[in-house]
């Protein structure tokens, strides 16, 4: 059963979990910046309201994918979303977390045995989805999606309706200082 303080009405049961048109899988890396947590919160609230079915969340990156998955689970728990599985995705590049990134009440108490293996969760979610029934929302590394596409391209082609990707582009050969200067110039021009 879905529920929680933000749920104005009851969500579909697990037996009837798939939405006719709007089924989302969120691939994210919560922690380092707020856009991923915001995307998770918006997706979860829309799920609670029955506007979408948030079928799964896979957290990855920073050589701390399990910690990020636990953070995603904690956010869902705070919102009262108990029927969305969370997976531990690919490790990604090493990153040193800042203290505030996991500073969420209850994070240290998340039962990590509830977390799923990300690749298995993605495959299982797609296998159970209706034809062309899933939109993948990727706001982090594309590694997890790429791995599933490589291992079972027919599954992805048959089950994925759309892929939404949010990300950045780094010019070839640009140093970190150049990129910072470009961002400053862009923000002063707008």
C-alpha positions, 0 to 999 in steps of 0.5 A: 500500500502506498501512503504517507503525508503527501498522498491525497488518494490511495495509489494502485496496489502492487498487483496493479502497479503499472500505470497505463502510460506513465511508468518511471525508472529513476537512475540517480546519484543522490548526495553530491548535489540537490538536483537528484534528490529533487528529482526523487522527491518529485517522482515519489510525490507523483507516484503517491498521487497516482500520476505516475508509477515509480517502478524502481530507483537505482542509485549509483556513482562516487564509489559509494553506490550503496550509500547513495541507494540508502540515501534514496531509500531514506528519502522515500521512507520520509515521504511514505513511499514503501512500495518502490524498490531501490537498487545499488547501481554501478560504482562510478568514479571515486568521489569524497562525500561532504558531511552534509550529503548524507545528513538526513534524519534516519539515514544511519538507520536504513535497513540496507538489506532492503536494497536490491542489486541495481542491474537485477532490479533494472532487468526484473523491472523491465521484464515485468513492465508492459510493452513500451511501458517504461520511461527511464529518467537518467540524472546520473551516470548512464553506466547502469542503462548501458550495461542492460542495453548491452546484455539484453538489447531486445528487452530494452527495445521492447519495454522502454518507451523513452529515455530522459537524460539530464547531464552536462557536457565538458568540452574536450581538452578543457581544464577544470579552471576553464570550465569554472570560468565558462560557468561564471561567464554564462551566469553573468550573461543571463 
